[in-house]
């Protein structure tokens, strides 16, 4: 096999493995269904009054013309 032909094969293999790696990483992120919630987070999610307050804060932040959209709980 000539060196030119070998370089072409190496290039195609590199492209193939690169595409395969990208698909593998994409698959990992697409199928990430982790449901990790702290104890404090569970308490907040179960408290209807607290969730109503948080929803109001979110609505105010969305209406605000400010670029800062962080809500601290």
N, CA, C, O and CB atoms as a CASP TS submission, in Angstrom:
PFRMAT TS
TARGET T0000
AUTHOR 0000-0000-0000
METHOD Language model
MODEL 1
PARENT N/A
ATOM      1  N   UNK     1       0.843  -1.164   0.000  1.00  0.00           N
ATOM      2  CA  UNK     1       0.000   0.000   0.000  1.00  0.00           C
ATOM      3  C   UNK     1       0.897   1.238   0.000  1.00  0.00           C
ATOM      4  O   UNK     1       1.881   1.308   0.736  1.00  0.00           O
ATOM      5  CB  UNK     1      -0.964  -0.008   1.216  1.00  0.00           C
ATOM      6  N   UNK     2       0.544   2.198  -0.827  1.00  0.00           N
ATOM      7  CA  UNK     2       1.349   3.415  -0.902  1.00  0.00           C
ATOM      8  C   UNK     2       1.056   4.317   0.276  1.00  0.00           C
ATOM      9  O   UNK     2       0.016   4.205   0.926  1.00  0.00           O
ATOM     10  CB  UNK     2       1.088   4.159  -2.213  1.00  0.00           C
ATOM     11  N   UNK     3       1.985   5.208   0.539  1.00  0.00           N
ATOM     12  CA  UNK     3       1.812   6.108   1.680  1.00  0.00           C
ATOM     13  C   UNK     3       0.651   7.075   1.454  1.00  0.00           C
ATOM     14  O   UNK     3      -0.018   7.465   2.410  1.00  0.00           O
ATOM     15  CB  UNK     3       3.104   6.893   1.939  1.00  0.00           C
ATOM     16  N   UNK     4       0.403   7.464   0.209  1.00  0.00           N
ATOM     17  CA  UNK     4      -0.696   8.373  -0.102  1.00  0.00           C
ATOM     18  C   UNK     4      -2.043   7.697   0.191  1.00  0.00           C
ATOM     19  O   UNK     4      -2.950   8.310   0.752  1.00  0.00           O
ATOM     20  CB  UNK     4      -0.624   8.823  -1.584  1.00  0.00           C
ATOM     21  N   UNK     5      -2.151   6.429  -0.198  1.00  0.00           N
ATOM     22  CA  UNK     5      -3.374   5.680   0.039  1.00  0.00           C
ATOM     23  C   UNK     5      -3.577   5.473   1.541  1.00  0.00           C
ATOM     24  O   UNK     5      -4.702   5.546   2.036  1.00  0.00           O
ATOM     25  CB  UNK     5      -3.332   4.324  -0.698  1.00  0.00           C
ATOM     26  N   UNK     6      -2.500   5.219   2.250  1.00  0.00           N
ATOM     27  CA  UNK     6      -2.564   5.027   3.701  1.00  0.00           C
ATOM     28  C   UNK     6      -3.020   6.312   4.397  1.00  0.00           C
ATOM     29  O   UNK     6      -3.797   6.252   5.350  1.00  0.00           O
ATOM     30  CB  UNK     6      -1.190   4.582   4.247  1.00  0.00           C
ATOM     31  N   UNK     7      -2.542   7.478   3.930  1.00  0.00           N
ATOM     32  CA  UNK     7      -2.955   8.757   4.509  1.00  0.00           C
ATOM     33  C   UNK     7      -4.443   8.990   4.310  1.00  0.00           C
ATOM     34  O   UNK     7      -5.117   9.503   5.203  1.00  0.00           O
ATOM     35  CB  UNK     7      -2.158   9.908   3.892  1.00  0.00           C
ATOM     36  N   UNK     8      -4.969   8.609   3.122  1.00  0.00           N
ATOM     37  CA  UNK     8      -6.399   8.771   2.858  1.00  0.00           C
ATOM     38  C   UNK     8      -7.225   7.895   3.797  1.00  0.00           C
ATOM     39  O   UNK     8      -8.252   8.326   4.323  1.00  0.00           O
ATOM     40  CB  UNK     8      -6.718   8.427   1.392  1.00  0.00           C
ATOM     41  N   UNK     9      -6.769   6.670   3.998  1.00  0.00           N
ATOM     42  CA  UNK     9      -7.471   5.765   4.908  1.00  0.00           C
ATOM     43  C   UNK     9      -7.444   6.315   6.330  1.00  0.00           C
ATOM     44  O   UNK     9      -8.456   6.289   7.031  1.00  0.00           O
ATOM     45  CB  UNK     9      -6.843   4.358   4.867  1.00  0.00           C
ATOM     46  N   UNK    10      -6.292   6.811   6.750  1.00  0.00           N
ATOM     47  CA  UNK    10      -6.166   7.396   8.086  1.00  0.00           C
ATOM     48  C   UNK    10      -7.084   8.603   8.244  1.00  0.00           C
ATOM     49  O   UNK    10      -7.705   8.770   9.293  1.00  0.00           O
ATOM     50  CB  UNK    10      -4.712   7.802   8.359  1.00  0.00           C
ATOM     51  N   UNK    11      -7.180   9.445   7.223  1.00  0.00           N
ATOM     52  CA  UNK    11      -8.050  10.615   7.278  1.00  0.00           C
ATOM     53  C   UNK    11      -9.515  10.199   7.413  1.00  0.00           C
ATOM     54  O   UNK    11     -10.249  10.763   8.224  1.00  0.00           O
ATOM     55  CB  UNK    11      -7.857  11.483   6.026  1.00  0.00           C
ATOM     56  N   UNK    12      -9.941   9.208   6.616  1.00  0.00           N
ATOM     57  CA  UNK    12     -11.322   8.753   6.687  1.00  0.00           C
ATOM     58  C   UNK    12     -11.623   8.109   8.042  1.00  0.00           C
ATOM     59  O   UNK    12     -12.709   8.293   8.592  1.00  0.00           O
ATOM     60  CB  UNK    12     -11.612   7.763   5.557  1.00  0.00           C
ATOM     61  N   UNK    13     -10.668   7.362   8.574  1.00  0.00           N
ATOM     62  CA  UNK    13     -10.863   6.771   9.897  1.00  0.00           C
ATOM     63  C   UNK    13     -10.965   7.846  10.974  1.00  0.00           C
ATOM     64  O   UNK    13     -11.771   7.728  11.898  1.00  0.00           O
ATOM     65  CB  UNK    13      -9.718   5.812  10.224  1.00  0.00           C
ATOM     66  N   UNK    14     -10.152   8.890  10.856  1.00  0.00           N
ATOM     67  CA  UNK    14     -10.206   9.991  11.815  1.00  0.00           C
ATOM     68  C   UNK    14     -11.561  10.688  11.754  1.00  0.00           C
ATOM     69  O   UNK    14     -12.143  11.007  12.791  1.00  0.00           O
ATOM     70  CB  UNK    14      -9.076  10.999  11.546  1.00  0.00           C
ATOM     71  N   UNK    15     -12.057  10.921  10.563  1.00  0.00           N
ATOM     72  CA  UNK    15     -13.371  11.552  10.393  1.00  0.00           C
ATOM     73  C   UNK    15     -14.464  10.664  10.980  1.00  0.00           C
ATOM     74  O   UNK    15     -15.353  11.143  11.684  1.00  0.00           O
ATOM     75  CB  UNK    15     -13.654  11.834   8.897  1.00  0.00           C
ATOM     76  N   UNK    16     -14.393   9.370  10.685  1.00  0.00           N
ATOM     77  CA  UNK    16     -15.390   8.427  11.185  1.00  0.00           C
ATOM     78  C   UNK    16     -15.404   8.402  12.713  1.00  0.00           C
ATOM     79  O   UNK    16     -16.468   8.499  13.324  1.00  0.00           O
ATOM     80  CB  UNK    16     -15.116   7.021  10.635  1.00  0.00           C
ATOM     81  N   UNK    17     -14.223   8.271  13.334  1.00  0.00           N
ATOM     82  CA  UNK    17     -14.165   8.210  14.795  1.00  0.00           C
ATOM     83  C   UNK    17     -14.543   9.545  15.434  1.00  0.00           C
ATOM     84  O   UNK    17     -15.120   9.568  16.521  1.00  0.00           O
ATOM     85  CB  UNK    17     -12.770   7.797  15.249  1.00  0.00           C
ATOM     86  N   UNK    18     -14.228  10.640  14.778  1.00  0.00           N
ATOM     87  CA  UNK    18     -14.655  11.950  15.282  1.00  0.00           C
ATOM     88  C   UNK    18     -16.167  12.074  15.282  1.00  0.00           C
ATOM     89  O   UNK    18     -16.754  12.529  16.263  1.00  0.00           O
ATOM     90  CB  UNK    18     -14.043  13.070  14.446  1.00  0.00           C
ATOM     91  N   UNK    19     -16.802  11.673  14.187  1.00  0.00           N
ATOM     92  CA  UNK    19     -18.260  11.716  14.113  1.00  0.00           C
ATOM     93  C   UNK    19     -18.882  10.769  15.133  1.00  0.00           C
ATOM     94  O   UNK    19     -19.891  11.102  15.755  1.00  0.00           O
ATOM     95  CB  UNK    19     -18.737  11.358  12.698  1.00  0.00           C
ATOM     96  N   UNK    20     -18.293   9.608  15.306  1.00  0.00           N
ATOM     97  CA  UNK    20     -18.785   8.645  16.286  1.00  0.00           C
ATOM     98  C   UNK    20     -18.690   9.213  17.705  1.00  0.00           C
ATOM     99  O   UNK    20     -19.601   9.026  18.511  1.00  0.00           O
ATOM    100  CB  UNK    20     -17.996   7.330  16.184  1.00  0.00           C
ATOM    101  N   UNK    21     -17.605   9.894  18.004  1.00  0.00           N
ATOM    102  CA  UNK    21     -17.434  10.509  19.325  1.00  0.00           C
ATOM    103  C   UNK    21     -18.477  11.602  19.555  1.00  0.00           C
ATOM    104  O   UNK    21     -19.033  11.707  20.648  1.00  0.00           O
ATOM    105  CB  UNK    21     -16.014  11.094  19.468  1.00  0.00           C
ATOM    106  N   UNK    22     -18.743  12.408  18.542  1.00  0.00           N
ATOM    107  CA  UNK    22     -19.743  13.469  18.670  1.00  0.00           C
ATOM    108  C   UNK    22     -21.120  12.868  18.918  1.00  0.00           C
ATOM    109  O   UNK    22     -21.860  13.355  19.773  1.00  0.00           O
ATOM    110  CB  UNK    22     -19.764  14.354  17.406  1.00  0.00           C
ATOM    111  N   UNK    23     -21.470  11.823  18.187  1.00  0.00           N
ATOM    112  CA  UNK    23     -22.762  11.167  18.392  1.00  0.00           C
ATOM    113  C   UNK    23     -22.864  10.551  19.784  1.00  0.00           C
ATOM    114  O   UNK    23     -23.928  10.584  20.402  1.00  0.00           O
ATOM    115  CB  UNK    23     -22.982  10.093  17.331  1.00  0.00           C
ATOM    116  N   UNK    24     -21.776   9.998  20.271  1.00  0.00           N
ATOM    117  CA  UNK    24     -21.784   9.398  21.612  1.00  0.00           C
ATOM    118  C   UNK    24     -22.004  10.467  22.678  1.00  0.00           C
ATOM    119  O   UNK    24     -22.787  10.260  23.605  1.00  0.00           O
ATOM    120  CB  UNK    24     -20.461   8.646  21.880  1.00  0.00           C
ATOM    121  N   UNK    25     -21.336  11.586  22.560  1.00  0.00           N
ATOM    122  CA  UNK    25     -21.498  12.677  23.532  1.00  0.00           C
ATOM    123  C   UNK    25     -22.914  13.235  23.468  1.00  0.00           C
ATOM    124  O   UNK    25     -23.528  13.494  24.503  1.00  0.00           O
ATOM    125  CB  UNK    25     -20.467  13.802  23.272  1.00  0.00           C
ATOM    126  N   UNK    26     -23.434  13.420  22.261  1.00  0.00           N
ATOM    127  CA  UNK    26     -24.798  13.917  22.091  1.00  0.00           C
ATOM    128  C   UNK    26     -25.786  12.952  22.731  1.00  0.00           C
ATOM    129  O   UNK    26     -26.735  13.383  23.387  1.00  0.00           O
ATOM    130  CB  UNK    26     -25.129  14.115  20.594  1.00  0.00           C
ATOM    131  N   UNK    27     -25.578  11.670  22.551  1.00  0.00           N
ATOM    132  CA  UNK    27     -26.461  10.664  23.124  1.00  0.00           C
ATOM    133  C   UNK    27     -26.447  10.715  24.647  1.00  0.00           C
ATOM    134  O   UNK    27     -27.489  10.559  25.284  1.00  0.00           O
ATOM    135  CB  UNK    27     -26.060   9.277  22.645  1.00  0.00           C
ATOM    136  N   UNK    28     -25.292  10.930  25.221  1.00  0.00           N
ATOM    137  CA  UNK    28     -25.184  11.010  26.679  1.00  0.00           C
ATOM    138  C   UNK    28     -26.010  12.179  27.207  1.00  0.00           C
ATOM    139  O   UNK    28     -26.731  12.027  28.192  1.00  0.00           O
ATOM    140  CB  UNK    28     -23.708  11.159  27.108  1.00  0.00           C
ATOM    141  N   UNK    29     -25.915  13.346  26.563  1.00  0.00           N
ATOM    142  CA  UNK    29     -26.643  14.509  27.033  1.00  0.00           C
ATOM    143  C   UNK    29     -28.135  14.417  26.748  1.00  0.00           C
ATOM    144  O   UNK    29     -28.938  14.926  27.529  1.00  0.00           O
ATOM    145  CB  UNK    29     -26.081  15.749  26.405  1.00  0.00           C
ATOM    146  N   UNK    30     -28.523  13.786  25.658  1.00  0.00           N
ATOM    147  CA  UNK    30     -29.943  13.650  25.327  1.00  0.00           C
ATOM    148  C   UNK    30     -30.651  12.704  26.273  1.00  0.00           C
ATOM    149  O   UNK    30     -31.825  12.913  26.582  1.00  0.00           O
ATOM    150  CB  UNK    30     -30.110  13.165  23.901  1.00  0.00           C
ATOM    151  N   UNK    31     -29.987  11.691  26.732  1.00  0.00           N
ATOM    152  CA  UNK    31     -30.630  10.698  27.589  1.00  0.00           C
ATOM    153  C   UNK    31     -30.363  10.929  29.067  1.00  0.00           C
ATOM    154  O   UNK    31     -30.562  10.026  29.880  1.00  0.00           O
ATOM    155  CB  UNK    31     -30.168   9.321  27.209  1.00  0.00           C
ATOM    156  N   UNK    32     -29.916  12.121  29.426  1.00  0.00           N
ATOM    157  CA  UNK    32     -29.650  12.425  30.827  1.00  0.00           C
ATOM    158  C   UNK    32     -30.961  12.782  31.512  1.00  0.00           C
ATOM    159  O   UNK    32     -31.447  13.906  31.387  1.00  0.00           O
ATOM    160  CB  UNK    32     -28.619  13.580  30.966  1.00  0.00           C
ATOM    161  N   UNK    33     -31.526  11.833  32.229  1.00  0.00           N
ATOM    162  CA  UNK    33     -32.784  12.045  32.926  1.00  0.00           C
ATOM    163  C   UNK    33     -32.576  12.031  34.438  1.00  0.00           C
ATOM    164  O   UNK    33     -33.426  11.544  35.183  1.00  0.00           O
ATOM    165  CB  UNK    33     -33.802  10.980  32.520  1.00  0.00           C
ATOM    166  N   UNK    34     -31.463  12.558  34.877  1.00  0.00           N
ATOM    167  CA  UNK    34     -31.192  12.527  36.307  1.00  0.00           C
ATOM    168  C   UNK    34     -32.196  13.410  37.040  1.00  0.00           C
ATOM    169  O   UNK    34     -32.520  14.514  36.601  1.00  0.00           O
ATOM    170  CB  UNK    34     -29.747  12.984  36.602  1.00  0.00           C
ATOM    171  N   UNK    35     -32.660  12.912  38.127  1.00  0.00           N
ATOM    172  CA  UNK    35     -33.665  13.603  38.923  1.00  0.00           C
ATOM    173  C   UNK    35     -33.098  13.911  40.303  1.00  0.00           C
ATOM    174  O   UNK    35     -33.700  13.566  41.320  1.00  0.00           O
ATOM    175  CB  UNK    35     -34.955  12.757  39.038  1.00  0.00           C
ATOM    176  N   UNK    36     -31.965  14.546  40.334  1.00  0.00           N
ATOM    177  CA  UNK    36     -31.302  14.834  41.600  1.00  0.00           C
ATOM    178  C   UNK    36     -31.887  16.112  42.187  1.00  0.00           C
ATOM    179  O   UNK    36     -31.749  17.191  41.611  1.00  0.00           O
ATOM    180  CB  UNK    36     -29.765  14.965  41.410  1.00  0.00           C
ATOM    181  N   UNK    37     -32.540  15.982  43.337  1.00  0.00           N
ATOM    182  CA  UNK    37     -33.115  17.123  44.038  1.00  0.00           C
ATOM    183  C   UNK    37     -32.742  16.977  45.509  1.00  0.00           C
ATOM    184  O   UNK    37     -32.874  15.903  46.096  1.00  0.00           O
ATOM    185  CB  UNK    37     -34.681  17.206  43.841  1.00  0.00           C
ATOM    186  N   UNK    38     -32.280  18.067  46.084  1.00  0.00           N
ATOM    187  CA  UNK    38     -31.894  18.026  47.495  1.00  0.00           C
ATOM    188  C   UNK    38     -33.137  17.963  48.385  1.00  0.00           C
ATOM    189  O   UNK    38     -34.261  18.137  47.913  1.00  0.00           O
ATOM    190  CB  UNK    38     -31.033  19.257  47.859  1.00  0.00           C
ATOM    191  N   UNK    39     -32.920  17.716  49.667  1.00  0.00           N
ATOM    192  CA  UNK    39     -34.036  17.683  50.626  1.00  0.00           C
ATOM    193  C   UNK    39     -34.726  19.037  50.687  1.00  0.00           C
ATOM    194  O   UNK    39     -35.952  19.124  50.736  1.00  0.00           O
ATOM    195  CB  UNK    39     -33.539  17.277  52.031  1.00  0.00           C
ATOM    196  N   UNK    40     -33.915  20.094  50.683  1.00  0.00           N
ATOM    197  CA  UNK    40     -34.484  21.446  50.702  1.00  0.00           C
ATOM    198  C   UNK    40     -35.297  21.695  49.433  1.00  0.00           C
ATOM    199  O   UNK    40     -36.362  22.311  49.481  1.00  0.00           O
ATOM    200  CB  UNK    40     -33.366  22.510  50.842  1.00  0.00           C
ATOM    201  N   UNK    41     -34.793  21.217  48.309  1.00  0.00           N
ATOM    202  CA  UNK    41     -35.501  21.383  47.045  1.00  0.00           C
ATOM    203  C   UNK    41     -36.831  20.647  47.039  1.00  0.00           C
ATOM    204  O   UNK    41     -37.827  21.167  46.536  1.00  0.00           O
ATOM    205  CB  UNK    41     -34.640  20.897  45.897  1.00  0.00           C
ATOM    206  N   UNK    42     -36.855  19.442  47.593  1.00  0.00           N
ATOM    207  CA  UNK    42     -38.109  18.685  47.680  1.00  0.00           C
ATOM    208  C   UNK    42     -39.130  19.409  48.547  1.00  0.00           C
ATOM    209  O   UNK    42     -40.317  19.443  48.223  1.00  0.00           O
ATOM    210  CB  UNK    42     -37.850  17.282  48.241  1.00  0.00           C
ATOM    211  N   UNK    43     -38.660  19.991  49.658  1.00  0.00           N
ATOM    212  CA  UNK    43     -39.572  20.726  50.544  1.00  0.00           C
ATOM    213  C   UNK    43     -40.169  21.931  49.820  1.00  0.00           C
ATOM    214  O   UNK    43     -41.360  22.216  49.952  1.00  0.00           O
ATOM    215  CB  UNK    43     -38.835  21.185  51.824  1.00  0.00           C
ATOM    216  N   UNK    44     -39.338  22.632  49.060  1.00  0.00           N
ATOM    217  CA  UNK    44     -39.821  23.811  48.331  1.00  0.00           C
ATOM    218  C   UNK    44     -40.814  23.390  47.252  1.00  0.00           C
ATOM    219  O   UNK    44     -41.843  24.041  47.067  1.00  0.00           O
ATOM    220  CB  UNK    44     -38.638  24.592  47.700  1.00  0.00           C
ATOM    221  N   UNK    45     -40.515  22.311  46.542  1.00  0.00           N
ATOM    222  CA  UNK    45     -41.415  21.847  45.486  1.00  0.00           C
ATOM    223  C   UNK    45     -42.768  21.391  46.033  1.00  0.00           C
ATOM    224  O   UNK    45     -43.774  21.476  45.329  1.00  0.00           O
ATOM    225  CB  UNK    45     -40.766  20.711  44.716  1.00  0.00           C
ATOM    226  N   UNK    46     -42.806  20.915  47.261  1.00  0.00           N
ATOM    227  CA  UNK    46     -44.052  20.449  47.859  1.00  0.00           C
ATOM    228  C   UNK    46     -44.831  21.572  48.535  1.00  0.00           C
ATOM    229  O   UNK    46     -46.013  21.401  48.834  1.00  0.00           O
ATOM    230  CB  UNK    46     -43.764  19.359  48.859  1.00  0.00           C
ATOM    231  N   UNK    47     -44.196  22.713  48.783  1.00  0.00           N
ATOM    232  CA  UNK    47     -44.848  23.842  49.446  1.00  0.00           C
ATOM    233  C   UNK    47     -45.516  24.734  48.390  1.00  0.00           C
ATOM    234  O   UNK    47     -44.831  25.430  47.640  1.00  0.00           O
ATOM    235  CB  UNK    47     -43.818  24.660  50.293  1.00  0.00           C
ATOM    236  N   UNK    48     -46.848  24.710  48.335  1.00  0.00           N
ATOM    237  CA  UNK    48     -47.582  25.447  47.304  1.00  0.00           C
ATOM    238  C   UNK    48     -47.402  26.960  47.440  1.00  0.00           C
ATOM    239  O   UNK    48     -47.304  27.666  46.436  1.00  0.00           O
ATOM    240  CB  UNK    48     -49.064  25.097  47.368  1.00  0.00           C
ATOM    241  N   UNK    49     -47.359  27.455  48.668  1.00  0.00           N
ATOM    242  CA  UNK    49     -47.186  28.897  48.878  1.00  0.00           C
ATOM    243  C   UNK    49     -45.813  29.363  48.386  1.00  0.00           C
ATOM    244  O   UNK    49     -45.703  30.395  47.725  1.00  0.00           O
ATOM    245  CB  UNK    49     -47.361  29.246  50.370  1.00  0.00           C
ATOM    246  N   UNK    50     -44.776  28.602  48.710  1.00  0.00           N
ATOM    247  CA  UNK    50     -43.421  28.945  48.288  1.00  0.00           C
ATOM    248  C   UNK    50     -43.306  28.892  46.764  1.00  0.00           C
ATOM    249  O   UNK    50     -42.667  29.754  46.159  1.00  0.00           O
ATOM    250  CB  UNK    50     -42.396  27.995  48.936  1.00  0.00           C
ATOM    251  N   UNK    51     -43.920  27.887  46.147  1.00  0.00           N
ATOM    252  CA  UNK    51     -43.883  27.777  44.686  1.00  0.00           C
ATOM    253  C   UNK    51     -44.625  28.946  44.040  1.00  0.00           C
ATOM    254  O   UNK    51     -44.210  29.434  42.989  1.00  0.00           O
ATOM    255  CB  UNK    51     -44.498  26.437  44.229  1.00  0.00           C
ATOM    256  N   UNK    52     -45.720  29.400  44.660  1.00  0.00           N
ATOM    257  CA  UNK    52     -46.445  30.557  44.131  1.00  0.00           C
ATOM    258  C   UNK    52     -45.563  31.805  44.189  1.00  0.00           C
ATOM    259  O   UNK    52     -45.551  32.608  43.256  1.00  0.00           O
ATOM    260  CB  UNK    52     -47.758  30.786  44.923  1.00  0.00           C
ATOM    261  N   UNK    53     -44.826  31.960  45.291  1.00  0.00           N
ATOM    262  CA  UNK    53     -43.899  33.096  45.409  1.00  0.00           C
ATOM    263  C   UNK    53     -42.816  33.029  44.326  1.00  0.00           C
ATOM    264  O   UNK    53     -42.479  34.036  43.703  1.00  0.00           O
ATOM    265  CB  UNK    53     -43.245  33.117  46.816  1.00  0.00           C
ATOM    266  N   UNK    54     -42.288  31.843  44.119  1.00  0.00           N
ATOM    267  CA  UNK    54     -41.238  31.668  43.115  1.00  0.00           C
ATOM    268  C   UNK    54     -41.780  31.967  41.723  1.00  0.00           C
ATOM    269  O   UNK    54     -41.101  32.607  40.919  1.00  0.00           O
ATOM    270  CB  UNK    54     -40.665  30.239  43.168  1.00  0.00           C
ATOM    271  N   UNK    55     -42.992  31.513  41.432  1.00  0.00           N
ATOM    272  CA  UNK    55     -43.602  31.801  40.132  1.00  0.00           C
ATOM    273  C   UNK    55     -43.785  33.299  39.925  1.00  0.00           C
ATOM    274  O   UNK    55     -43.585  33.800  38.819  1.00  0.00           O
ATOM    275  CB  UNK    55     -44.950  31.090  40.008  1.00  0.00           C
ATOM    276  N   UNK    56     -44.161  34.014  40.976  1.00  0.00           N
ATOM    277  CA  UNK    56     -44.298  35.471  40.876  1.00  0.00           C
ATOM    278  C   UNK    56     -42.943  36.125  40.589  1.00  0.00           C
ATOM    279  O   UNK    56     -42.850  37.037  39.766  1.00  0.00           O
ATOM    280  CB  UNK    56     -44.903  36.048  42.178  1.00  0.00           C
ATOM    281  N   UNK    57     -41.904  35.659  41.266  1.00  0.00           N
ATOM    282  CA  UNK    57     -40.565  36.192  41.017  1.00  0.00           C
ATOM    283  C   UNK    57     -40.130  35.929  39.579  1.00  0.00           C
ATOM    284  O   UNK    57     -39.501  36.780  38.949  1.00  0.00           O
ATOM    285  CB  UNK    57     -39.554  35.578  41.995  1.00  0.00           C
ATOM    286  N   UNK    58     -40.467  34.755  39.065  1.00  0.00           N
ATOM    287  CA  UNK    58     -40.114  34.419  37.679  1.00  0.00           C
ATOM    288  C   UNK    58     -40.849  35.332  36.713  1.00  0.00           C
ATOM    289  O   UNK    58     -40.259  35.830  35.754  1.00  0.00           O
ATOM    290  CB  UNK    58     -40.443  32.942  37.369  1.00  0.00           C
ATOM    291  N   UNK    59     -42.134  35.555  36.958  1.00  0.00           N
ATOM    292  CA  UNK    59     -42.918  36.442  36.079  1.00  0.00           C
ATOM    293  C   UNK    59     -42.359  37.863  36.092  1.00  0.00           C
ATOM    294  O   UNK    59     -42.261  38.504  35.046  1.00  0.00           O
ATOM    295  CB  UNK    59     -44.400  36.459  36.510  1.00  0.00           C
ATOM    296  N   UNK    60     -41.992  38.355  37.281  1.00  0.00           N
ATOM    297  CA  UNK    60     -41.408  39.701  37.376  1.00  0.00           C
ATOM    298  C   UNK    60     -40.081  39.780  36.629  1.00  0.00           C
ATOM    299  O   UNK    60     -39.790  40.774  35.964  1.00  0.00           O
ATOM    300  CB  UNK    60     -41.203  40.095  38.847  1.00  0.00           C
ATOM    301  N   UNK    61     -39.283  38.724  36.744  1.00  0.00           N
ATOM    302  CA  UNK    61     -37.984  38.702  36.071  1.00  0.00           C
ATOM    303  C   UNK    61     -38.168  38.665  34.556  1.00  0.00           C
ATOM    304  O   UNK    61     -37.390  39.281  33.827  1.00  0.00           O
ATOM    305  CB  UNK    61     -37.153  37.491  36.538  1.00  0.00           C
ATOM    306  N   UNK    62     -39.186  37.953  34.074  1.00  0.00           N
ATOM    307  CA  UNK    62     -39.432  37.888  32.637  1.00  0.00           C
ATOM    308  C   UNK    62     -39.913  39.219  32.091  1.00  0.00           C
ATOM    309  O   UNK    62     -39.575  39.579  30.963  1.00  0.00           O
ATOM    310  CB  UNK    62     -40.447  36.806  32.325  1.00  0.00           C
ATOM    311  N   UNK    63     -40.700  39.961  32.872  1.00  0.00           N
ATOM    312  CA  UNK    63     -41.217  41.257  32.430  1.00  0.00           C
ATOM    313  C   UNK    63     -40.168  42.358  32.534  1.00  0.00           C
ATOM    314  O   UNK    63     -40.263  43.376  31.847  1.00  0.00           O
ATOM    315  CB  UNK    63     -42.439  41.636  33.247  1.00  0.00           C
ATOM    316  N   UNK    64     -39.182  42.161  33.380  1.00  0.00           N
ATOM    317  CA  UNK    64     -38.155  43.168  33.619  1.00  0.00           C
ATOM    318  C   UNK    64     -37.308  43.387  32.367  1.00  0.00           C
ATOM    319  O   UNK    64     -37.025  42.454  31.616  1.00  0.00           O
ATOM    320  CB  UNK    64     -37.264  42.753  34.796  1.00  0.00           C
ATOM    321  N   UNK    65     -36.912  44.637  32.162  1.00  0.00           N
ATOM    322  CA  UNK    65     -36.052  44.943  31.034  1.00  0.00           C
ATOM    323  C   UNK    65     -34.582  44.713  31.378  1.00  0.00           C
ATOM    324  O   UNK    65     -33.705  44.849  30.525  1.00  0.00           O
ATOM    325  CB  UNK    65     -36.268  46.381  30.585  1.00  0.00           C
ATOM    326  N   UNK    66     -34.327  44.368  32.619  1.00  0.00           N
ATOM    327  CA  UNK    66     -32.959  44.101  33.067  1.00  0.00           C
ATOM    328  C   UNK    66     -32.460  42.798  32.444  1.00  0.00           C
ATOM    329  O   UNK    66     -33.236  41.873  32.205  1.00  0.00           O
ATOM    330  CB  UNK    66     -32.890  44.026  34.620  1.00  0.00           C
ATOM    331  N   UNK    67     -31.173  42.742  32.189  1.00  0.00           N
ATOM    332  CA  UNK    67     -30.571  41.527  31.611  1.00  0.00           C
ATOM    333  C   UNK    67     -30.289  40.491  32.693  1.00  0.00           C
ATOM    334  O   UNK    67     -29.960  39.347  32.378  1.00  0.00           O
ATOM    335  CB  UNK    67     -29.267  41.871  30.862  1.00  0.00           C
ATOM    336  N   UNK    68     -30.412  40.868  33.944  1.00  0.00           N
ATOM    337  CA  UNK    68     -30.166  39.940  35.051  1.00  0.00           C
ATOM    338  C   UNK    68     -31.425  39.145  35.317  1.00  0.00           C
ATOM    339  O   UNK    68     -32.458  39.723  35.654  1.00  0.00           O
ATOM    340  CB  UNK    68     -29.714  40.693  36.330  1.00  0.00           C
ATOM    341  N   UNK    69     -31.361  37.827  35.174  1.00  0.00           N
ATOM    342  CA  UNK    69     -32.520  36.985  35.354  1.00  0.00           C
ATOM    343  C   UNK    69     -32.300  35.941  36.431  1.00  0.00           C
ATOM    344  O   UNK    69     -32.881  34.858  36.359  1.00  0.00           O
ATOM    345  CB  UNK    69     -32.879  36.321  34.061  1.00  0.00           C
ATOM    346  N   UNK    70     -31.488  36.232  37.416  1.00  0.00           N
ATOM    347  CA  UNK    70     -31.248  35.279  38.481  1.00  0.00           C
ATOM    348  C   UNK    70     -32.280  35.463  39.585  1.00  0.00           C
ATOM    349  O   UNK    70     -32.637  36.584  39.947  1.00  0.00           O
ATOM    350  CB  UNK    70     -29.825  35.432  39.037  1.00  0.00           C
ATOM    351  N   UNK    71     -32.747  34.340  40.108  1.00  0.00           N
ATOM    352  CA  UNK    71     -33.676  34.366  41.221  1.00  0.00           C
ATOM    353  C   UNK    71     -33.049  33.529  42.326  1.00  0.00           C
ATOM    354  O   UNK    71     -32.783  32.342  42.141  1.00  0.00           O
ATOM    355  CB  UNK    71     -35.102  33.829  40.812  1.00  0.00           C
ATOM    356  N   UNK    72     -32.818  34.148  43.465  1.00  0.00           N
ATOM    357  CA  UNK    72     -32.240  33.429  44.612  1.00  0.00           C
ATOM    358  C   UNK    72     -33.358  33.011  45.550  1.00  0.00           C
ATOM    359  O   UNK    72     -34.227  33.802  45.917  1.00  0.00           O
ATOM    360  CB  UNK    72     -31.194  34.309  45.365  1.00  0.00           C
ATOM    361  N   UNK    73     -33.304  31.745  45.923  1.00  0.00           N
ATOM    362  CA  UNK    73     -34.343  31.207  46.806  1.00  0.00           C
ATOM    363  C   UNK    73     -33.714  30.940  48.161  1.00  0.00           C
ATOM    364  O   UNK    73     -34.394  30.482  49.079  1.00  0.00           O
ATOM    365  CB  UNK    73     -34.987  29.901  46.217  1.00  0.00           C
TER
END
